[in-house]
Amino acid sequence: MSTTSTSADNAAPAVSRRAWQSLIVLLMGMFIALLDTTIVNVALPIIRTSLEASEATLSWIISGYALAFGLALIPAGRVGDRIGHKWVFFTGLALFTVASLACGLAQNDLQLVAARIVQGLAGGIFVPAVTAYIQLLFPPQMRGKAFAIMGAVIGVSSALGPIIGGLIIEAAGSESGWRLVFWVNLPFGLIGLILAAKILPTRSEIDSPDAPARGIDWVGLALVTAGLVAILVPLIEGQDTGWPTWTYVTLGAGIVLIGLFGAWEVRYSRAGRTPLVPPRLFTRPAFTGGVILALVYFAAFTSIFFTISILWQTGLGNSALASGVVSIPFAIGSIISSSQSNRLAERLGRNVLVLGTALVTLGLVWAWLVLLFTDASALTNWKLLLPLFIAGLGNGAFIAPNAQFIVATVDRPDAGAASGVISTMQRVGSAIGIAIIGSVLFGSLNVMGPGEDAVATAFTDSAAHAMGVSAGFAVLAFVLVFALPRRAH
């Protein structure tokens, strides 16, 4: 009798069919939101020619999306807690779909960057509903599995972006192809909206506790937005404009604004209100190190596709599809390891993150050495196959478990706030990484003489510099992993 009772207690509780259906709908939205962080990379050289865009514009297309995405996450999560996540998800996905249409219709670089920022903002509005619904629909014993699936979607969607983009451009041609890279979201968005309206449970249909009456820290949001924009603008525009005085002034102003944001959050918290980023989280050195880890890792991870795309197409004269093919080993490695990351995390604890960042570091350092010591005329995707596969294995092992290990550094009541901060820092890391890598890539570009060979050599050299910076970020991420606890609770 006792054995039977114990067995029943340990058995995983049943999860309703509607919960799994809801997860599919939610992950469909997350897939296209994160696919758009990398699918655009292979279209950048074509967009540059089609819209006569500047080098800085190419960085803005990626960084603007990532920054807007990250800044919307915490406020959107708060609104969802107050009014229910169903219609916040629906509204964000609807805006994302419309913004994707606008991206494909853009007639100049300013229109495209503006549409991309709106698209990123929309992604940041609906993505928090994914983690919120997992918490609400799945019992504790099953959440690990649901979050592992979500982590796999994050890794795979980002890795598959360049391949899917290359296939679309190859099939449709350059001018129509780069527009279809954005329009590929439309059918998924429309289907997702229909299914979300039909399947996702409302607040009244699930056991959702009443959210505490708390407003959104608009002053804090304004300060951190202004600060990050002030930092990004000179990083992106500085190289293009020759680093005039205003770039240094703006960069300094951005740092001051971030400092003012920190001071405001302390004051706001002491007044008994709910700040955008609770200062008490950063009283724990392990959490602070984990947040820096999230920023640095995503700066390294997302920037490599930017570098490879510009090199392969603009520098070496290959097609968008050929550029996408280069990333296939990375995608395969990510898919293999992300499917096992939950088991590895349970068995290895923090060592799964040590292993992941070690493999990413090894892969990116190897890729950097290939670019550094290989003549442009001899550079093929085969030379990058093994280093990118190794980096992909590391990425898949890291992406899914990293947030839960960082959240484990804080007390349980702070887990939700910590999760929001981590997600935001991942997107901000992507934005800053692209800004820095773009500046290094184009800033070190020096074409010595006419001819395709001179262009190929120059772009290979500048890509080696950019990949070296990405590898440096990966090394720093490896060091920061050791700040996290050995086990995630």
Secondary structure, DSSP 8 states (H G I E B T S, - for coil): -HHHHHHHHHS-----HHHHHHHHHHHHHHHHHHHTTTTTGGGHHHHHHHTT--HHHHHHHHHHHHHHHHHHHHHHHHHHHHH-HHHHHHHHHHHHHHHHHHHHH--SHHHHHHHHHHHHHHHHHHTHHHHHHHHHHS-HHHHHHHHHHHHHHHHHHHHHHHHHHHHHHHHH-HHHHHHHHHHTHHHHHHHHHHHHHHHS--GGGTT----------HHHHHHHHHHHHHHHHHHHHHHHHT--HHHHHHHHHHHHHHHHHHHHHHHHHHTT---SS-GGGGGSHHHHHHHHHHHHHHHHHHHHHHHHHHIIIIIT---HHHHHHHTHHHHHHHHHHHTTHHHHHHHHTTHHHHHHHHHHHHHHHHHHHHHHHS-GGG--HHHHHHHHHHHHHHHHHHHHHHHHHHHTTS-GGGHHHHHHHHHHHHHHHHHHHHHHHHHHHHHT----SSSHHHHHHHHHHHHHHHHHHHHHHHHHHHHHGGGS-SS--
